[in-house]
Protein backbone atom coordinates (compact mmCIF):
# COMPACT_ATOMS: atom_id res chain seq x y z
CA UNK A 1 0.00 0.00 0.00
CA UNK A 2 1.37 3.41 -0.88
CA UNK A 3 1.45 6.21 1.68
CA UNK A 4 -1.81 8.12 1.69
CA UNK A 5 -3.65 10.56 3.92
CA UNK A 6 -5.19 9.11 7.09
CA UNK A 7 -8.62 9.90 5.64
CA UNK A 8 -7.91 7.94 2.48
CA UNK A 9 -6.35 5.06 4.39
CA UNK A 10 -9.39 4.87 6.69
CA UNK A 11 -11.84 4.86 3.78
CA UNK A 12 -9.73 2.22 2.04
CA UNK A 13 -9.76 0.12 5.22
CA UNK A 14 -13.55 0.26 5.29
CA UNK A 15 -13.71 -0.76 1.64
CA UNK A 16 -11.39 -3.71 2.31
CA UNK A 17 -13.58 -4.79 5.24
CA UNK A 18 -16.69 -4.72 3.05
CA UNK A 19 -14.93 -6.89 0.45
CA UNK A 20 -13.64 -9.31 3.12
CA UNK A 21 -10.03 -8.39 2.29
CA UNK A 22 -9.02 -8.53 5.93
CA UNK A 23 -5.23 -8.47 5.65
CA UNK A 24 -5.41 -5.36 3.49
CA UNK A 25 -7.88 -3.82 5.95
CA UNK A 26 -5.47 -4.43 8.85
CA UNK A 27 -2.72 -2.71 6.86
CA UNK A 28 -4.89 0.28 6.00
CA UNK A 29 -6.12 0.78 9.56
CA UNK A 30 -2.57 0.37 10.89
CA UNK A 31 -1.47 3.16 8.54
CA UNK A 32 -4.17 5.41 10.05
CA UNK A 33 -3.11 4.49 13.59
CA UNK A 34 0.52 5.32 12.83
CA UNK A 35 -0.53 8.78 11.63
CA UNK A 36 -3.18 9.37 14.32
CA UNK A 37 -2.52 7.20 17.39
CA UNK A 38 -5.82 8.23 19.01
CA UNK A 39 -8.05 7.30 16.05
CA UNK A 40 -10.56 5.10 17.89
CA UNK A 41 -12.46 4.19 14.72
CA UNK A 42 -9.28 2.85 13.10
CA UNK A 43 -8.64 0.61 16.12
CA UNK A 44 -12.23 -0.64 15.91
CA UNK A 45 -11.88 -1.38 12.21
CA UNK A 46 -8.59 -3.17 12.76
CA UNK A 47 -10.19 -5.21 15.54
CA UNK A 48 -12.93 -6.38 13.18
CA UNK A 49 -10.43 -7.32 10.49
CA UNK A 50 -8.09 -9.04 12.97
CA UNK A 51 -10.90 -11.12 14.42
CA UNK A 52 -11.94 -12.16 10.91
CA UNK A 53 -8.38 -13.39 10.37
CA UNK A 54 -8.50 -15.41 13.61
CA UNK A 55 -6.31 -12.99 15.59
CA UNK A 56 -8.45 -12.90 18.71
CA UNK A 57 -5.75 -11.42 20.96
CA UNK A 58 -5.09 -8.60 18.49
CA UNK A 59 -8.81 -7.92 18.20
CA UNK A 60 -9.24 -7.80 21.98
CA UNK A 61 -6.26 -5.45 22.33
CA UNK A 62 -7.65 -3.06 19.71
CA UNK A 63 -11.15 -3.19 21.24
CA UNK A 64 -9.66 -2.25 24.61
CA UNK A 65 -7.82 0.70 23.06
CA UNK A 66 -11.04 1.74 21.30
CA UNK A 67 -12.82 1.82 24.69
CA UNK A 68 -9.95 3.74 26.32
CA UNK A 69 -10.20 6.35 23.57
CA UNK A 70 -13.92 6.83 24.20
CA UNK A 71 -15.40 4.33 21.75
CA UNK A 72 -16.35 4.55 18.10
CA UNK A 73 -17.26 8.01 16.88
CA UNK A 74 -20.23 8.50 14.53
CA UNK A 75 -19.30 9.65 11.03
CA UNK A 76 -19.71 13.31 10.16
CA UNK A 77 -19.55 15.25 6.93
CA UNK A 78 -15.81 14.80 6.65
CA UNK A 79 -14.26 11.56 7.88
CA UNK A 80 -11.21 13.41 9.21
CA UNK A 81 -13.37 14.93 11.94
CA UNK A 82 -14.11 11.54 13.46
CA UNK A 83 -10.55 10.25 13.11
CA UNK A 84 -9.22 13.19 15.07
CA UNK A 85 -9.51 12.76 18.86
CA UNK A 86 -12.03 15.06 20.56
CA UNK A 87 -10.74 18.23 22.16
CA UNK A 88 -11.37 18.74 25.90
CA UNK A 89 -14.26 21.09 26.49
CA UNK A 90 -14.09 24.15 28.67
CA UNK A 91 -10.50 25.09 27.78
PyMOL commands that place a pseudoatom at each C-alpha (Angstrom):
pseudoatom trace, name=CA, resn=UNK, resi=1, chain=A, elem=C, hetatm=0, pos=[0.000, 0.000, 0.000]
pseudoatom trace, name=CA, resn=UNK, resi=2, chain=A, elem=C, hetatm=0, pos=[1.367, 3.414, -0.881]
pseudoatom trace, name=CA, resn=UNK, resi=3, chain=A, elem=C, hetatm=0, pos=[1.446, 6.207, 1.676]
pseudoatom trace, name=CA, resn=UNK, resi=4, chain=A, elem=C, hetatm=0, pos=[-1.806, 8.123, 1.692]
pseudoatom trace, name=CA, resn=UNK, resi=5, chain=A, elem=C, hetatm=0, pos=[-3.649, 10.555, 3.920]
pseudoatom trace, name=CA, resn=UNK, resi=6, chain=A, elem=C, hetatm=0, pos=[-5.189, 9.108, 7.092]
pseudoatom trace, name=CA, resn=UNK, resi=7, chain=A, elem=C, hetatm=0, pos=[-8.621, 9.900, 5.637]
pseudoatom trace, name=CA, resn=UNK, resi=8, chain=A, elem=C, hetatm=0, pos=[-7.913, 7.937, 2.479]
pseudoatom trace, name=CA, resn=UNK, resi=9, chain=A, elem=C, hetatm=0, pos=[-6.353, 5.057, 4.388]
pseudoatom trace, name=CA, resn=UNK, resi=10, chain=A, elem=C, hetatm=0, pos=[-9.390, 4.871, 6.687]
pseudoatom trace, name=CA, resn=UNK, resi=11, chain=A, elem=C, hetatm=0, pos=[-11.837, 4.861, 3.781]
pseudoatom trace, name=CA, resn=UNK, resi=12, chain=A, elem=C, hetatm=0, pos=[-9.728, 2.223, 2.037]
pseudoatom trace, name=CA, resn=UNK, resi=13, chain=A, elem=C, hetatm=0, pos=[-9.761, 0.116, 5.218]
pseudoatom trace, name=CA, resn=UNK, resi=14, chain=A, elem=C, hetatm=0, pos=[-13.548, 0.256, 5.294]
pseudoatom trace, name=CA, resn=UNK, resi=15, chain=A, elem=C, hetatm=0, pos=[-13.708, -0.759, 1.638]
pseudoatom trace, name=CA, resn=UNK, resi=16, chain=A, elem=C, hetatm=0, pos=[-11.392, -3.707, 2.308]
pseudoatom trace, name=CA, resn=UNK, resi=17, chain=A, elem=C, hetatm=0, pos=[-13.577, -4.792, 5.241]
pseudoatom trace, name=CA, resn=UNK, resi=18, chain=A, elem=C, hetatm=0, pos=[-16.685, -4.716, 3.046]
pseudoatom trace, name=CA, resn=UNK, resi=19, chain=A, elem=C, hetatm=0, pos=[-14.931, -6.891, 0.453]
pseudoatom trace, name=CA, resn=UNK, resi=20, chain=A, elem=C, hetatm=0, pos=[-13.637, -9.312, 3.120]
pseudoatom trace, name=CA, resn=UNK, resi=21, chain=A, elem=C, hetatm=0, pos=[-10.025, -8.388, 2.287]
pseudoatom trace, name=CA, resn=UNK, resi=22, chain=A, elem=C, hetatm=0, pos=[-9.023, -8.532, 5.929]
pseudoatom trace, name=CA, resn=UNK, resi=23, chain=A, elem=C, hetatm=0, pos=[-5.225, -8.467, 5.649]
pseudoatom trace, name=CA, resn=UNK, resi=24, chain=A, elem=C, hetatm=0, pos=[-5.414, -5.357, 3.490]
pseudoatom trace, name=CA, resn=UNK, resi=25, chain=A, elem=C, hetatm=0, pos=[-7.884, -3.823, 5.952]
pseudoatom trace, name=CA, resn=UNK, resi=26, chain=A, elem=C, hetatm=0, pos=[-5.475, -4.429, 8.849]
pseudoatom trace, name=CA, resn=UNK, resi=27, chain=A, elem=C, hetatm=0, pos=[-2.716, -2.710, 6.863]
pseudoatom trace, name=CA, resn=UNK, resi=28, chain=A, elem=C, hetatm=0, pos=[-4.892, 0.283, 5.997]
pseudoatom trace, name=CA, resn=UNK, resi=29, chain=A, elem=C, hetatm=0, pos=[-6.122, 0.782, 9.563]
pseudoatom trace, name=CA, resn=UNK, resi=30, chain=A, elem=C, hetatm=0, pos=[-2.568, 0.365, 10.888]
pseudoatom trace, name=CA, resn=UNK, resi=31, chain=A, elem=C, hetatm=0, pos=[-1.473, 3.162, 8.542]
pseudoatom trace, name=CA, resn=UNK, resi=32, chain=A, elem=C, hetatm=0, pos=[-4.166, 5.413, 10.054]
pseudoatom trace, name=CA, resn=UNK, resi=33, chain=A, elem=C, hetatm=0, pos=[-3.110, 4.490, 13.589]
pseudoatom trace, name=CA, resn=UNK, resi=34, chain=A, elem=C, hetatm=0, pos=[0.524, 5.323, 12.827]
pseudoatom trace, name=CA, resn=UNK, resi=35, chain=A, elem=C, hetatm=0, pos=[-0.533, 8.782, 11.633]
pseudoatom trace, name=CA, resn=UNK, resi=36, chain=A, elem=C, hetatm=0, pos=[-3.179, 9.369, 14.319]
pseudoatom trace, name=CA, resn=UNK, resi=37, chain=A, elem=C, hetatm=0, pos=[-2.519, 7.196, 17.393]
pseudoatom trace, name=CA, resn=UNK, resi=38, chain=A, elem=C, hetatm=0, pos=[-5.819, 8.229, 19.008]
pseudoatom trace, name=CA, resn=UNK, resi=39, chain=A, elem=C, hetatm=0, pos=[-8.053, 7.299, 16.049]
pseudoatom trace, name=CA, resn=UNK, resi=40, chain=A, elem=C, hetatm=0, pos=[-10.562, 5.100, 17.890]
pseudoatom trace, name=CA, resn=UNK, resi=41, chain=A, elem=C, hetatm=0, pos=[-12.459, 4.186, 14.723]
pseudoatom trace, name=CA, resn=UNK, resi=42, chain=A, elem=C, hetatm=0, pos=[-9.281, 2.855, 13.102]
pseudoatom trace, name=CA, resn=UNK, resi=43, chain=A, elem=C, hetatm=0, pos=[-8.640, 0.612, 16.119]
pseudoatom trace, name=CA, resn=UNK, resi=44, chain=A, elem=C, hetatm=0, pos=[-12.229, -0.643, 15.914]
pseudoatom trace, name=CA, resn=UNK, resi=45, chain=A, elem=C, hetatm=0, pos=[-11.875, -1.385, 12.208]
pseudoatom trace, name=CA, resn=UNK, resi=46, chain=A, elem=C, hetatm=0, pos=[-8.590, -3.168, 12.757]
pseudoatom trace, name=CA, resn=UNK, resi=47, chain=A, elem=C, hetatm=0, pos=[-10.190, -5.206, 15.543]
pseudoatom trace, name=CA, resn=UNK, resi=48, chain=A, elem=C, hetatm=0, pos=[-12.931, -6.385, 13.176]
pseudoatom trace, name=CA, resn=UNK, resi=49, chain=A, elem=C, hetatm=0, pos=[-10.426, -7.322, 10.491]
pseudoatom trace, name=CA, resn=UNK, resi=50, chain=A, elem=C, hetatm=0, pos=[-8.093, -9.039, 12.972]
pseudoatom trace, name=CA, resn=UNK, resi=51, chain=A, elem=C, hetatm=0, pos=[-10.902, -11.122, 14.420]
pseudoatom trace, name=CA, resn=UNK, resi=52, chain=A, elem=C, hetatm=0, pos=[-11.943, -12.156, 10.914]
pseudoatom trace, name=CA, resn=UNK, resi=53, chain=A, elem=C, hetatm=0, pos=[-8.377, -13.389, 10.369]
pseudoatom trace, name=CA, resn=UNK, resi=54, chain=A, elem=C, hetatm=0, pos=[-8.498, -15.407, 13.605]
pseudoatom trace, name=CA, resn=UNK, resi=55, chain=A, elem=C, hetatm=0, pos=[-6.307, -12.994, 15.585]
pseudoatom trace, name=CA, resn=UNK, resi=56, chain=A, elem=C, hetatm=0, pos=[-8.454, -12.898, 18.710]
pseudoatom trace, name=CA, resn=UNK, resi=57, chain=A, elem=C, hetatm=0, pos=[-5.751, -11.421, 20.963]
pseudoatom trace, name=CA, resn=UNK, resi=58, chain=A, elem=C, hetatm=0, pos=[-5.088, -8.598, 18.492]
pseudoatom trace, name=CA, resn=UNK, resi=59, chain=A, elem=C, hetatm=0, pos=[-8.814, -7.923, 18.205]
pseudoatom trace, name=CA, resn=UNK, resi=60, chain=A, elem=C, hetatm=0, pos=[-9.244, -7.805, 21.985]
pseudoatom trace, name=CA, resn=UNK, resi=61, chain=A, elem=C, hetatm=0, pos=[-6.258, -5.447, 22.327]
pseudoatom trace, name=CA, resn=UNK, resi=62, chain=A, elem=C, hetatm=0, pos=[-7.646, -3.063, 19.706]
pseudoatom trace, name=CA, resn=UNK, resi=63, chain=A, elem=C, hetatm=0, pos=[-11.149, -3.193, 21.236]
pseudoatom trace, name=CA, resn=UNK, resi=64, chain=A, elem=C, hetatm=0, pos=[-9.658, -2.245, 24.611]
pseudoatom trace, name=CA, resn=UNK, resi=65, chain=A, elem=C, hetatm=0, pos=[-7.821, 0.704, 23.061]
pseudoatom trace, name=CA, resn=UNK, resi=66, chain=A, elem=C, hetatm=0, pos=[-11.043, 1.743, 21.304]
pseudoatom trace, name=CA, resn=UNK, resi=67, chain=A, elem=C, hetatm=0, pos=[-12.816, 1.816, 24.686]
pseudoatom trace, name=CA, resn=UNK, resi=68, chain=A, elem=C, hetatm=0, pos=[-9.948, 3.738, 26.324]
pseudoatom trace, name=CA, resn=UNK, resi=69, chain=A, elem=C, hetatm=0, pos=[-10.197, 6.355, 23.569]
pseudoatom trace, name=CA, resn=UNK, resi=70, chain=A, elem=C, hetatm=0, pos=[-13.923, 6.826, 24.198]
pseudoatom trace, name=CA, resn=UNK, resi=71, chain=A, elem=C, hetatm=0, pos=[-15.403, 4.335, 21.748]
pseudoatom trace, name=CA, resn=UNK, resi=72, chain=A, elem=C, hetatm=0, pos=[-16.348, 4.554, 18.101]
pseudoatom trace, name=CA, resn=UNK, resi=73, chain=A, elem=C, hetatm=0, pos=[-17.264, 8.005, 16.883]
pseudoatom trace, name=CA, resn=UNK, resi=74, chain=A, elem=C, hetatm=0, pos=[-20.230, 8.497, 14.531]
pseudoatom trace, name=CA, resn=UNK, resi=75, chain=A, elem=C, hetatm=0, pos=[-19.297, 9.652, 11.029]
pseudoatom trace, name=CA, resn=UNK, resi=76, chain=A, elem=C, hetatm=0, pos=[-19.714, 13.306, 10.165]
pseudoatom trace, name=CA, resn=UNK, resi=77, chain=A, elem=C, hetatm=0, pos=[-19.549, 15.255, 6.932]
pseudoatom trace, name=CA, resn=UNK, resi=78, chain=A, elem=C, hetatm=0, pos=[-15.806, 14.802, 6.645]
pseudoatom trace, name=CA, resn=UNK, resi=79, chain=A, elem=C, hetatm=0, pos=[-14.264, 11.563, 7.876]
pseudoatom trace, name=CA, resn=UNK, resi=80, chain=A, elem=C, hetatm=0, pos=[-11.207, 13.412, 9.208]
pseudoatom trace, name=CA, resn=UNK, resi=81, chain=A, elem=C, hetatm=0, pos=[-13.366, 14.930, 11.939]
pseudoatom trace, name=CA, resn=UNK, resi=82, chain=A, elem=C, hetatm=0, pos=[-14.108, 11.543, 13.459]
pseudoatom trace, name=CA, resn=UNK, resi=83, chain=A, elem=C, hetatm=0, pos=[-10.554, 10.250, 13.106]
pseudoatom trace, name=CA, resn=UNK, resi=84, chain=A, elem=C, hetatm=0, pos=[-9.216, 13.194, 15.073]
pseudoatom trace, name=CA, resn=UNK, resi=85, chain=A, elem=C, hetatm=0, pos=[-9.509, 12.760, 18.858]
pseudoatom trace, name=CA, resn=UNK, resi=86, chain=A, elem=C, hetatm=0, pos=[-12.031, 15.062, 20.558]
pseudoatom trace, name=CA, resn=UNK, resi=87, chain=A, elem=C, hetatm=0, pos=[-10.740, 18.231, 22.160]
pseudoatom trace, name=CA, resn=UNK, resi=88, chain=A, elem=C, hetatm=0, pos=[-11.365, 18.740, 25.897]
pseudoatom trace, name=CA, resn=UNK, resi=89, chain=A, elem=C, hetatm=0, pos=[-14.264, 21.092, 26.489]
pseudoatom trace, name=CA, resn=UNK, resi=90, chain=A, elem=C, hetatm=0, pos=[-14.088, 24.152, 28.673]
pseudoatom trace, name=CA, resn=UNK, resi=91, chain=A, elem=C, hetatm=0, pos=[-10.502, 25.089, 27.783]
for i in range(1, 91): cmd.bond("trace and resi %d" % i, "trace and resi %d" % (i + 1))
show_as sticks, trace
zoom trace
